[in-house]
Amino acid sequence: MIDATCPNCGAAVHFRTPALPVKICDYCRTTLVRSGDALQAMGKVAEVPEDVSPLQIGTRGKDGMGFELIGRIRMRWSGGGWNEWLALFDDGSTGWLSEAMGRFMLLYAIADGGMRTGAVRSVRDDQPVAIGAEATIASVKYRVNDVKDATFVGSEGELPFSTPADTPIRSVDLMARDGLCASIQKDRGEVSVYAGRYVTLAEIAATNLRAFDGWPLPSFAA
């Protein structure tokens, strides 16, 4: 834990891990970027729009080891929106729990994730990506099942990068056999590749979920 003070409003700021340089102040919504012991205010971000996600900052789950959701980015495209939740694992590593239309993808960053193959190369070079196009990522052959041009809407918690409003993002989702999935994203000229699998909240033994009036609160703790 790294403790600091927001340079904009003076509120206490807590970083769970030194590996993540960005924190959205819980009080004034300012994006804070940490460099060593110094914090720089980079402007305010919009609050994440209200939705009916069962997830929240502080939700815990398991994938081999325990993790906690510590950050969220809300994405918007012409047909709606989706959430990207940052998971901090007990060993200090991170992953993403992508949530769209009631489905969840648990994804991990892939270094040099097939940058010379099919759909990954097309995203990198700003070329059209067709549904059904192939890409081999970490020795697994995937097919493209969704392509979106999106923007950041709002964010909260701790993140590995800043999320300026209306930043254009190219997002490509891919599927393989046995529930495997992957995502290719281009953000401000940088291409990132993630791979993992579809999961349910029961499979990851999710706890500390959001409660809604009139809705039973599920518990999946093992």
C-alpha positions in Angstrom: 0.0 0.0 0.0 1.3 3.5 -0.9 -0.4 6.4 0.9 -0.4 9.9 -0.6 -2.5 13.1 -0.8 -4.4 14.3 -3.8 -2.8 17.5 -5.0 -6.1 18.8 -6.2 -8.4 18.3 -3.2 -6.1 17.2 -0.4 -7.9 13.9 0.2 -6.1 10.8 1.2 -5.1 8.6 -1.7 -4.2 4.9 -1.4 -2.4 2.8 -4.1 -2.7 -0.9 -3.6 0.4 -1.7 -5.6 3.4 0.2 -6.9 3.0 -1.4 -10.3 0.0 0.7 -11.2 0.7 4.4 -11.8 -2.8 5.8 -12.2 -5.5 6.4 -9.5 -8.8 8.2 -9.8 -9.3 10.3 -6.7 -12.4 9.0 -4.9 -13.4 12.5 -3.8 -12.7 14.9 -6.7 -12.5 12.5 -9.6 -9.0 13.8 -10.6 -6.7 11.5 -12.5 -3.5 11.2 -10.5 -0.4 9.8 -12.1 2.4 8.7 -9.8 6.1 8.9 -10.6 8.1 7.7 -7.6 6.8 9.6 -4.6 5.4 12.5 -6.7 1.7 12.7 -7.8 0.6 14.8 -10.8 -3.0 15.8 -11.4 -4.0 15.2 -15.0 -7.5 16.6 -15.0 -10.9 15.2 -13.9 -12.7 12.2 -15.4 -16.4 11.6 -15.7 -18.0 9.3 -13.2 -18.9 5.8 -14.5 -22.5 5.9 -15.6 -24.9 4.0 -13.4 -25.6 0.4 -14.6 -26.8 -2.9 -13.2 -23.5 -4.7 -13.1 -23.3 -7.1 -10.2 -19.6 -6.3 -9.9 -18.0 -3.4 -8.0 -14.7 -2.2 -6.7 -13.8 -4.6 -3.9 -15.5 -7.7 -5.5 -13.2 -10.7 -5.0 -12.8 -13.9 -7.0 -10.5 -16.8 -7.7 -8.6 -18.0 -10.8 -5.9 -20.3 -9.3 -5.4 -17.7 -6.7 -7.5 -14.9 -5.2 -8.0 -11.5 -6.8 -9.8 -8.3 -6.1 -11.3 -5.8 -8.5 -9.6 -2.5 -7.9 -10.3 -0.4 -11.1 -12.9 0.0 -13.8 -13.1 1.6 -17.2 -16.5 2.1 -18.9 -16.3 1.9 -22.7 -18.9 3.2 -25.1 -19.6 2.4 -28.7 -22.5 3.1 -31.1 -24.5 0.1 -29.9 -24.1 0.5 -26.1 -21.2 0.0 -23.7 -19.3 -2.4 -21.6 -17.0 -2.5 -18.5 -13.4 -3.4 -18.2 -12.6 -4.4 -14.6 -8.9 -4.5 -13.4 -8.2 -7.5 -11.2 -5.3 -7.4 -8.7 -4.1 -10.9 -7.8 -2.7 -11.9 -4.5 0.8 -12.3 -6.0 0.7 -8.7 -7.3 -0.1 -9.6 -10.9 -3.1 -8.2 -12.8 -5.7 -9.3 -15.3 -8.9 -7.9 -16.7 -12.5 -9.0 -16.2 -14.4 -7.8 -19.3 -18.2 -7.5 -18.8 -20.6 -7.1 -21.6 -24.3 -8.1 -21.9 -24.1 -10.4 -18.9 -21.0 -12.3 -20.1 -17.6 -12.2 -18.6 -14.1 -12.7 -20.1 -11.2 -13.1 -17.8 -8.1 -11.9 -19.7 -4.4 -11.6 -19.2 -1.9 -9.5 -21.2 0.1 -11.4 -23.8 3.6 -10.2 -24.5 4.3 -10.1 -28.3 0.8 -11.7 -28.7 1.1 -12.7 -32.4 1.8 -9.1 -33.6 2.7 -10.5 -37.1 -0.5 -12.6 -37.6 -3.8 -11.9 -39.2 -6.2 -9.7 -37.2 -3.5 -8.4 -34.8 -1.5 -7.0 -37.7 -4.6 -5.5 -39.2 -5.4 -3.6 -36.0 -1.8 -2.4 -35.7 -1.8 -1.1 -39.3 -5.4 0.4 -39.1 -6.7 -2.0 -41.7 -10.3 -3.3 -41.7 -10.8 -6.5 -39.6 -13.5 -8.9 -40.9 -15.7 -11.1 -38.7 -14.2 -14.6 -39.0 -10.7 -13.4 -39.6 -8.0 -15.6 -38.0 -5.3 -14.8 -35.5 -2.9 -17.1 -33.7 -2.2 -15.8 -30.2 0.0 -17.7 -27.8 -0.1 -20.8 -30.1 -4.0 -20.8 -30.1 -5.9 -20.2 -33.3 -8.8 -17.7 -32.8 -11.5 -16.2 -35.0 -12.8 -12.7 -34.8 -16.3 -12.5 -33.6 -16.7 -8.8 -32.8 -15.2 -5.5 -33.9 -16.0 -2.2 -32.3 -14.8 1.4 -32.5 -15.3 2.8 -28.9 -14.3 5.6 -26.5 -13.6 5.9 -22.8 -16.7 7.1 -20.9 -15.6 7.1 -17.3 -13.3 5.3 -14.9 -12.7 4.7 -11.2 -10.1 3.1 -8.9 -6.5 2.1 -9.8 -5.5 1.6 -13.4 -2.3 0.9 -15.5 -3.0 3.9 -17.8 -5.0 7.2 -18.0 -8.4 7.2 -19.7 -9.1 10.7 -21.2 -12.7 11.1 -22.2 -13.5 10.4 -25.9 -10.2 8.8 -26.6 -10.8 6.5 -29.7 -10.3 2.8 -29.2 -10.4 -0.1 -31.7 -11.5 -3.2 -29.9 -11.5 -6.7 -31.5 -12.9 -9.8 -29.7 -12.0 -13.3 -30.7 -13.1 -16.8 -29.8 -11.6 -20.3 -29.9 -12.7 -23.7 -28.8 -13.4 -24.8 -25.3 -14.5 -21.3 -24.1 -11.1 -19.6 -24.9 -11.3 -16.0 -25.9 -9.0 -13.1 -26.7 -9.1 -9.3 -27.2 -7.0 -7.0 -29.3 -7.1 -3.3 -28.5 -5.5 -0.2 -30.1 -5.3 2.8 -27.8 -3.4 6.0 -28.8 -1.3 4.1 -31.3 -0.4 1.2 -29.0 -1.7 -2.3 -29.6 -2.3 -4.6 -26.7 -3.3 -8.3 -26.8 -5.1 -10.2 -24.1 -6.1 -13.9 -23.9 -8.1 -16.0 -21.5 -11.5 -17.6 -21.3 -15.2 -17.0 -20.7 -16.2 -17.4 -17.1 -19.2 -17.2 -14.9 -19.4 -15.5 -11.5 -19.9 -19.0 -10.0 -16.7 -20.3 -11.7 -14.6 -17.5 -10.2 -16.4 -17.8 -6.8 -17.3 -14.1 -6.8 -18.0 -12.4 -3.5 -18.8 -8.9 -2.3 -21.1 -8.3 -5.3 -23.4 -5.4 -5.6 -26.8 -5.6 -3.9 -29.9 -4.3 -5.6 -33.3 -3.6 -4.0 -35.6 -6.6 -4.5 -32.8 -8.8 -6.1 -31.3 -11.7 -4.2 -27.6 -11.3 -3.6 -25.8 -14.5 -4.9 -22.9 -16.0 -3.1 -20.4 -18.1 -5.0 -17.7 -18.5 -2.3 -16.0 -21.9 -2.4 
